[in-house]
């Protein structure tokens, strides 16, 4: 049966990819977005080109507007809440805007769901930044990467929360509110703590979406700066795998309700941000990439990769797209769409 989906931030990277998938399936889709991101109009144009102007609804509004989001949520069966401020660096320079977008915006969207009277499923895109610096966890330096000494499968959901940076605090606030609305109000809400998500339609910049930014900058000949030693490790997850997780959580909402899941590539999809990424990118580009070097940025973790075994056991989900395949797909998309950059 066709469901009514409300996707906040639906003109963004992840949101537009999910809207595209839902429209292909014939779902009823409403995109709620303030269009503040540079790529948002381009993503809407893509959806309109593929499906037609009238195939989905667009509400140009902000989640900080409680009345607007309440009105938008009134008919939704599923709310996928992706809207918010997305960069740590931006949160440091403008913490009030970050708090209002992420903490208040998530609260407004939760309240809209609770008061809608439709008992909607509520999927929240949280972040691995809620775990903070994990300073108590020992890391080891290898030839091309850092790694955890003891967390073989990565950081589990049981790792103590330690919000770090205004961004970590604002997203962490939303994370805990979403979790608690299941306990207190019975909302069918799910928290997905996302790692480094990448893929097509990602208009990455230096401060956010690093993997896409490196690909775009390398292809377009823009300057690249590597901070720290370049051996920092992250688990990367292709957007298609993430969307499979959204679908799995919705399909298995009786299991997932009130639960928190790590959503990353895991130990088998880790990548050192430059020491290992550089040779892969140079092979695709077929030439040497010149970069600038700079000191470590405050709060930059040497290691993060997620243990996703909980999602695997409870939702039957695991990543299908490996690092090299996913990066090649992204590289090919950027090459074919240079005019967008």
C-alpha positions, 0 to 999 in steps of 0.5 A, spaced: 500 500 500 502 506 498 505 510 504 505 518 505 512 520 506 515 526 509 522 527 508 525 533 511 531 536 508 529 532 502 532 536 497 539 535 500 544 529 498 541 523 502 534 526 502 534 527 494 536 520 493 531 517 498 526 521 494 528 518 488 527 511 490 521 512 493 518 516 487 520 510 483 516 505 487 510 510 486 510 512 494 507 519 495 512 524 497 513 531 500 519 534 500 520 539 506 526 543 505 529 551 506 533 550 500 539 553 503 544 548 501 547 550 494 546 543 491 538 543 493 535 547 487 539 542 483 537 536 486 530 538 485 531 539 478 533 532 477 527 529 481 523 534 476 526 531 470 526 524 472 519 524 475 515 531 472 513 537 476 507 534 479 509 527 481 511 530 488 510 535 493 515 541 495 514 545 501 519 551 502 520 552 509 524 551 515 524 546 521 525 551 526 518 554 524 513 549 528 507 551 525 509 549 518 512 543 520 506 541 524 502 542 518 506 538 513 506 532 518 499 532 519 498 527 513 504 523 513 505 515 515 512 516 515 517 522 517 524 521 515 528 527 518 534 529 515 534 537 515 539 540 519 545 544 520 551 539 518 558 541 519 562 541 525 566 547 523 559 551 522 557 549 529 563 552 532 562 559 528 555 560 529 553 555 535 546 558 536 544 557 528 546 550 529 542 549 536 536 552 533 536 548 526 538 541 529 535 541 537 529 545 536 528 543 529 528 536 531 524 537 537 519 541 532 519 535 528 517 530 533 512 534 536 509 535 529 509 527 529 506 526 536 500 531 535 499 529 528 494 523 530 497 518 525 502 515 529 507 516 523 514 512 523 519 517 525 526 516 522 532 520 525 539 521 521 543 522 527 551 522 527 557 518 530 559 525 533 555 523 539 560 519 541 565 524 542 573 524 541 572 517 545 579 519 548 578 513 553 579 508 547 586 506 545 588 507 538 594 504 534 598 507 528 600 502 522 603 504 516 597 507 512 592 508 518 590 509 525 586 503 528 582 501 534 587 497 539 581 493 542 574 495 538 575 490 533 569 491 530 568 498 531 565 503 536 558 499 539 552 503 541 554 502 548 560 506 547 558 512 552 555 518 549 560 524 550 557 530 545 563 534 542 563 540 539 556 544 538 554 540 532 555 534 537 551 537 542 545 539 538 545 533 534 546 529 540 540 533 543 535 530 537 538 523 538 536 523 545 529 526 544 527 521 538 529 516 543 525 518 549 519 520 544 518 512 543 519 511 551 514 516 553 509 517 548 510 511 544 512 514 537 515 509 532 521 513 532 528 510 530 535 513 531 540 512 526 547 514 528 550 515 521 558 515 519 561 518 513 555 517 507 557 518 500 555 518 493 552 521 487 548 528 488 553 530 494 556 537 493 561 536 498 565 542 501 571 542 505 568 542 511 562 537 510 562 531 505 570 530 505 570 524 501 566 527 495 569 534 496 576 530 495 573 527 488 570 533 486 576 538 487 581 533 484 577 532 478 575 540 477 583 542 479 581 545 485 586 546 491 586 540 496 588 541 504 590 535 508 589 536 515 593 532 520 597 526 518 592 523 513 592 517 516 585 518 520 581 513 519 573 513 517 568 508 515 565 510 509 558 508 507 555 509 500 548 512 500 544 506 497 546 502 503 544 507 507 537 508 504 536 500 504 537 501 512 531 506 512 527 501 508 529 496 513 527 500 519 521 502 516 519 495 514 521 492 521 518 498 525 515 493 530 523 491 532 526 498 531 521 502 534 525 506 540 532 503 538 538 506 536 543 503 530 550 505 528 549 506 521 556 506 517 561 501 513 564 498 519 571 495 519 571 492 512 569 499 509 574 503 513 579 508 509 584 513 511 582 520 509 588 521 504 594 516 505 589 510 502 584 515 499 590 518 495 592 512 491 585 510 489 583 517 487 590 518 482 589 511 479 582 513 477 584 520 475 590 517 472 595 523 474 598 525 481 594 530 485 598 536 488 596 537 496 597 542 501 598 540 508 596 543 515 596 542 522 590 537 525 584 541 526 581 541 533 577 535 535 579 531 529 579 524 531 584 519 529 579 513 528 572 512 528 569 506 525 562 503 527 560 496 529 553 495 525 552 488 528 546 490 532 543 493 525 545 486 522 542 482 527 535 486 528 534 489 521 538 484 517 542 490 514 549 490 512 553 494 507 553 491 500 557 496 496 565 496 498 569 502 498 573 501 491 566 500 488 563 506 491 568 511 490 568 509 482 561 510 482 562 517 485 568 519 481 564 517 474 558 521 477 562 527 478 565 526 471 559 526 467 556 532 471 562 537 471 557 542 469 554 542 476 560 544 479 
